Amino acid sequence: MSSIPAASADALGAEVELLPLPDVAEALDLPITRVHQALRDRHLIAVRRKGVLMVPAAFLDETGVVKHLTSTITVLHDSGYDSDESLRWLFTEDESLPGSPIQALRDNRGREVKRRAQALAF
């Protein structure tokens, strides 16, 4: 078993696009070992599907990792959320945002997403 933490295959719906780790490394212009370390450090969250570690494509944009994603994952983890719960929260539609938290992060609305993530701890 890998020392890299991963969410279960059913943490996300089949409609969520996932990228295998070599593709993530290429997109970030990093060695694969740095991607592994980012997963161990909980800067990203991986899903294991059919034995393959993958990262949601929505976690990346043209500049790299979506701004505020890493800090949001940290806040969720510090609030007691595991990888499965964090992924579900990030990809669940919220009418009051509107959209999902990951979409709000991609739309540069990170402060609101982090505020909501912090409120989960209370």
N, C-alpha and C positions, 0 to 999 in steps of 0.2 A: 504494500500500500504506500502511496506517495505521502511525503511529508507536507505537500502543498495542500492547504485546506480548499475544499470545494463544496459547493451546494449540491443538493440532490438533483437528479435529472428532472424531477417534476416541480422544482422551485419556480420554473418559468414555463409559460405556455410554448407549444411547438412553433407558434408564429413569431417568436422572438429570434431574430437573426443572431447567430453565434459565430465567433471566429476562433479557429484553433490557435493555440499559443504561438506557433511559428509565424502565423499571419499577424498576430498582435505585435510580436517582436519586430517584424518587418515594417509594419505601419508606424511604430514608435522609433524605428531606427535604433533598436537596442539589441544586445545579445539576448538569447532566450533565457540565460541565467538571470538577467536583470528582471525579466518578466516574472520568472519563478519567485525571485526575492520580493517583488512588488505584491505578489499574491500572498506570500508568507507574512509580509508586513501589513497585510490587509489594506493595501492601497488600491487594490482591485479585487473583484470577486469572480471566481471561476465556477463553472458548472461542469460536472462530469456526465457526459452523454455517451453511452456505448463505450465506456472506458477511456474516452478522449476528453482532456481538459479543454474547455472553451470559455471565452469571455464574451459577454454581450457586445455586439457591434455598436450599440448605442453609447457605450462607455468611451468611445473614441470619436474624435472629430478631426478636421484637417490639421489642427495644431498639435494633436496628441491626445492625452487623457482629458476628458471633458472637465472644464474648470469647476472647482468646488466638489467634484465627485469624491476625491480621496478624503477630504475633511468630512463630507457627509457620511461616508462609510465608517469613519472613525467615530463620529457622534452616535451612529446607530449601534455600533459594536459596544461603545461605552454605556449605552442605554440598555444593554442586555440582549440585543438582537443578534441572532446567529446569522450565518450566511444565507440560509433559506429565507428567513424572515426579512432580512435586509433587501434581498432581491425582490421578494413579493412587494414590499413597501415601495421600492423604487419604481416598479413597473405597474403598480395599481393606479388606475384612473382616479382622480380626485377632482370632482366638479368645482370645488372652491379654488383650485389653482389657476385655471382649468388645465386638464391633462394630467399626466403622471409626473411624479417628482423627477424622473430622469429626463422627461421632455422639458420640464421647467429648467433643469440644470443646463440642458443643451440650448435653451433660449436665454441663457444668461440671467436667470432669476434665482441664483444660488443662495442669496441671503434668506429669502422666504423659505426655501427648501430646508436649509440648515436650521432655521428657527423652528419649523415644524418637527424636524428630527429631534431637536433638543427638548421639545415639549413632550415627546414620547416617554422620556425618562421619569416624568412626574405623574 
